[in-house]
Amino acid sequence: MLSDADRNKAADILMEAAKNRKQAVQISTTFPGIDIGDAYAISTECAKRRMAAGRKLIGYKVGLTSKAMQRSSQIDEPDYGYLFDDMLVADGAKVAHADYCRPRVEVELAFVMGKALKGPGVTLTDVLRATEYVVPALEIVDARIQDPRKIFDTVSDNGAAAGIVMGGRPVGPMDVDLRWVGGIMYVNAEIEETGLAAGVLGHPALGVAWLANKLGESGITFEPGHVILAGSFTRVVFAKKGDTLHGDFGPLGGISVQFV
């Protein structure tokens, strides 16, 4: 376990890396005694600093929802991070590649809360009842820490959250069987990845339920209007300067972002 001073130093490193768009040495290397509790404390400290600087918290993200990713990260549960208003990217927008250290993109579903939701004890059905609508999303992830990263590094780095693109056709959470929502990721009109939302813990709403219960342990509530990214159901795709990444969600429509 790290001291409060070391946790603050780690937060300094991450905030500086994000500001300068230059990856830092792994937090787990600089602070070899770090544990998962430290990592979440560092992420929370960075979130507090962002809000103190005027950023608005708009929701949360779930990551590492597949068993394969959990095994590769040597953990037995997903992780999470915070979402802020300055991460929102308009569908079809052009974003500067230089604004990121090493941008990648994932296909996800975003749950927009219509009612408050707080764990523990939240079930899949509770999530569906509390959700106003579900909409296709692309998450831009950006590691502010060098490879190879350990789970402590990813968690400290806010789950690598960097951008959110939402669009397509919003649907009621019980109007379609969300397990069978498919996503195709195109890079410059070529298919790179495909997947089904069932790849998120068997049902994407279970990713939201896990997070509500996890954050509920700390007294955190999902508020109406909060956006919850339920977890990727394709592998991450790297974005190079000039690339256009397009997510095709079938009957739910498509969304895209271009890196310039």
Legacy VTK file of the C-alpha trace (Angstrom):
# vtk DataFile Version 3.0
C-alpha trace
ASCII
DATASET POLYDATA
POINTS 260 float
0.000 0.000 0.000
1.223 3.472 -0.879
1.274 6.524 1.331
-1.025 9.454 0.585
2.042 11.387 -0.547
2.973 8.719 -3.102
-0.615 8.495 -4.342
-0.576 12.247 -4.922
2.778 11.995 -6.716
1.333 9.302 -8.981
-1.646 11.561 -9.727
0.802 14.378 -10.560
2.534 12.103 -13.080
-0.726 11.112 -14.778
-2.102 14.647 -14.948
1.174 15.862 -16.464
1.177 13.041 -19.040
-2.398 13.895 -20.061
-1.560 17.590 -20.308
1.571 17.085 -22.427
0.245 14.093 -24.438
3.410 12.213 -23.564
3.328 8.762 -21.995
4.836 8.409 -18.531
6.845 5.554 -17.084
4.586 2.882 -15.601
3.162 3.836 -12.208
3.790 0.225 -11.121
7.495 0.710 -11.887
7.798 4.073 -10.145
5.810 2.786 -7.149
6.430 -0.989 -6.963
4.397 -1.328 -3.762
1.164 -0.265 -5.458
-1.981 -2.386 -5.021
-5.432 -2.199 -6.619
-6.771 -0.015 -3.801
-3.970 2.464 -4.439
-4.726 2.429 -8.167
-8.378 3.361 -7.649
-7.394 6.014 -5.098
-5.026 7.559 -7.664
-7.729 7.507 -10.337
-10.187 9.137 -7.923
-7.653 11.821 -7.020
-7.187 12.641 -10.712
-10.984 12.791 -11.117
-11.269 15.212 -8.197
-8.611 17.426 -9.755
-10.422 17.469 -13.089
-13.670 18.469 -11.422
-11.895 21.151 -9.390
-10.617 22.523 -12.706
-14.186 22.800 -14.014
-14.851 19.462 -15.676
-18.317 17.985 -15.173
-18.717 14.318 -14.248
-21.196 12.811 -16.736
-20.916 9.098 -15.901
-18.664 6.074 -15.677
-17.132 3.347 -17.825
-16.636 -0.372 -17.350
-13.591 -2.114 -18.801
-12.064 -5.576 -18.982
-15.468 -7.237 -19.188
-14.292 -10.328 -21.071
-12.763 -13.322 -19.304
-9.889 -13.354 -21.787
-8.975 -9.737 -20.994
-9.259 -10.398 -17.270
-6.907 -13.377 -17.511
-4.393 -11.369 -19.523
-4.551 -8.604 -16.889
-4.316 -11.114 -14.020
-7.548 -9.954 -12.380
-10.874 -11.677 -11.747
-13.287 -8.772 -12.275
-13.773 -5.753 -14.572
-12.354 -2.306 -13.857
-13.864 1.166 -14.127
-13.165 4.820 -14.754
-14.808 8.250 -14.734
-16.340 10.098 -17.716
-16.262 13.894 -18.076
-17.974 16.414 -20.327
-14.771 17.298 -22.170
-14.539 13.683 -23.383
-17.686 14.008 -25.521
-17.000 13.889 -29.263
-19.734 14.547 -31.834
-20.663 11.768 -34.228
-18.698 12.264 -37.452
-16.312 14.770 -35.865
-12.689 15.278 -36.770
-10.377 15.137 -33.768
-6.697 15.969 -33.616
-4.562 12.840 -33.407
-1.999 14.965 -31.567
-4.485 15.463 -28.726
-3.824 11.877 -27.640
-0.753 9.898 -26.667
-1.675 6.703 -28.552
-5.388 6.626 -29.403
-7.396 3.437 -29.847
-11.112 2.883 -30.353
-13.597 0.295 -29.044
-17.220 -0.564 -29.921
-19.649 -0.300 -26.988
-23.192 0.452 -25.905
-23.922 3.488 -23.734
-26.704 3.270 -21.129
-28.250 6.639 -20.290
-29.889 6.595 -16.888
-33.496 7.752 -16.489
-33.667 6.982 -12.759
-31.156 6.891 -9.924
-29.426 3.542 -9.435
-27.273 2.520 -6.488
-25.811 -0.750 -5.254
-25.371 -3.090 -3.606
-27.887 -5.611 -4.862
-28.437 -4.143 -8.334
-29.538 -6.777 -10.862
-29.817 -6.857 -14.647
-33.542 -6.138 -14.345
-32.859 -3.151 -12.089
-30.543 -1.706 -14.743
-33.134 -2.119 -17.493
-35.797 -0.438 -15.353
-33.525 2.504 -14.497
-32.223 3.077 -18.040
-33.953 5.690 -20.197
-32.331 4.534 -23.436
-29.344 2.701 -24.889
-27.343 4.155 -27.768
-24.377 3.012 -29.898
-21.021 4.353 -28.778
-17.364 4.387 -29.663
-14.937 4.808 -26.787
-11.606 6.464 -27.497
-9.036 5.034 -25.113
-5.606 6.538 -24.653
-2.867 5.133 -22.436
-1.025 7.901 -20.641
1.386 5.198 -19.432
3.997 3.300 -21.430
3.797 -0.387 -22.388
3.874 -2.954 -20.947
1.183 -1.952 -18.477
-0.069 -3.845 -15.448
-3.627 -3.638 -14.196
-2.483 -1.116 -11.560
-1.327 1.189 -14.357
-4.581 0.952 -16.322
-6.779 1.508 -13.275
-4.663 4.456 -12.073
-4.987 5.931 -15.564
-8.812 6.083 -15.301
-9.196 2.934 -17.378
-7.530 4.840 -20.250
-10.798 6.762 -20.833
-10.259 9.626 -23.272
-13.295 10.152 -25.517
-16.900 9.124 -26.153
-18.739 9.212 -29.464
-22.487 8.500 -29.286
-25.024 8.419 -32.090
-27.131 6.128 -34.214
-30.629 5.151 -33.073
-31.371 5.203 -29.335
-33.533 2.288 -28.215
-35.479 1.492 -25.095
-33.582 -0.994 -22.939
-36.310 -3.620 -23.295
-37.336 -2.839 -26.881
-34.599 -5.091 -28.277
-32.623 -8.032 -26.942
-29.407 -6.144 -26.228
-27.354 -9.347 -26.161
-27.696 -9.652 -29.929
-26.778 -6.109 -30.860
-23.830 -6.455 -33.198
-20.984 -4.086 -33.893
-18.657 -3.933 -36.892
-15.610 -1.695 -36.668
-14.373 -0.289 -39.956
-11.065 1.524 -40.426
-11.049 3.495 -43.670
-13.920 1.349 -45.025
-12.190 -1.962 -44.201
-13.574 -4.283 -41.520
-11.194 -4.582 -38.553
-13.325 -6.100 -35.775
-16.765 -7.600 -35.216
-18.605 -8.640 -32.078
-21.889 -9.069 -30.216
-22.892 -7.193 -27.088
-23.379 -10.582 -25.394
-19.581 -10.560 -25.140
-19.977 -8.156 -22.214
-20.486 -10.564 -19.307
-23.258 -12.313 -21.272
-25.411 -9.144 -21.384
-24.231 -5.513 -21.505
-26.619 -4.548 -18.694
-24.639 -6.875 -16.430
-21.623 -4.628 -16.931
-23.699 -1.694 -15.700
-25.017 -3.744 -12.769
-21.488 -4.772 -11.767
-20.378 -1.144 -11.758
-23.426 0.085 -9.823
-22.689 -2.495 -7.147
-18.962 -1.753 -7.119
-19.410 2.002 -6.786
-22.263 1.518 -4.343
-19.693 0.177 -1.890
-18.295 3.730 -1.819
-21.709 5.392 -1.600
-21.774 6.457 -5.267
-25.122 6.607 -7.100
-25.815 6.663 -10.834
-27.883 9.797 -11.314
-30.522 10.474 -14.013
-28.703 11.557 -17.166
-25.486 9.729 -16.309
-23.870 7.894 -19.227
-22.565 4.417 -18.447
-20.303 2.742 -21.013
-21.015 -0.942 -20.494
-17.766 -2.380 -21.887
-16.335 -3.192 -25.289
-17.472 -6.163 -27.311
-14.707 -5.935 -29.918
-10.959 -5.832 -29.576
-9.371 -2.412 -29.455
-8.352 -0.836 -32.784
-5.416 1.572 -33.036
-6.093 4.858 -34.801
-3.429 6.465 -36.977
-3.417 10.040 -38.178
-5.790 10.291 -41.134
-7.856 7.221 -40.162
-11.643 7.248 -40.141
-13.142 4.717 -37.728
-16.762 3.765 -38.259
-18.916 1.592 -36.040
-21.852 -0.139 -37.760
-24.509 -1.310 -35.281
-26.947 -2.662 -37.874
-30.536 -1.511 -37.164
-29.223 0.814 -34.444
-27.290 2.802 -37.051
-23.661 3.836 -37.390
-21.247 6.349 -35.864
-17.781 7.517 -36.825
-14.795 9.634 -35.873
-11.816 10.797 -37.913
-8.324 11.440 -36.564
-6.612 14.341 -38.332
LINES 1 261
260 0 1 2 3 4 5 6 7 8 9 10 11 12 13 14 15 16 17 18 19 20 21 22 23 24 25 26 27 28 29 30 31 32 33 34 35 36 37 38 39 40 41 42 43 44 45 46 47 48 49 50 51 52 53 54 55 56 57 58 59 60 61 62 63 64 65 66 67 68 69 70 71 72 73 74 75 76 77 78 79 80 81 82 83 84 85 86 87 88 89 90 91 92 93 94 95 96 97 98 99 100 101 102 103 104 105 106 107 108 109 110 111 112 113 114 115 116 117 118 119 120 121 122 123 124 125 126 127 128 129 130 131 132 133 134 135 136 137 138 139 140 141 142 143 144 145 146 147 148 149 150 151 152 153 154 155 156 157 158 159 160 161 162 163 164 165 166 167 168 169 170 171 172 173 174 175 176 177 178 179 180 181 182 183 184 185 186 187 188 189 190 191 192 193 194 195 196 197 198 199 200 201 202 203 204 205 206 207 208 209 210 211 212 213 214 215 216 217 218 219 220 221 222 223 224 225 226 227 228 229 230 231 232 233 234 235 236 237 238 239 240 241 242 243 244 245 246 247 248 249 250 251 252 253 254 255 256 257 258 259
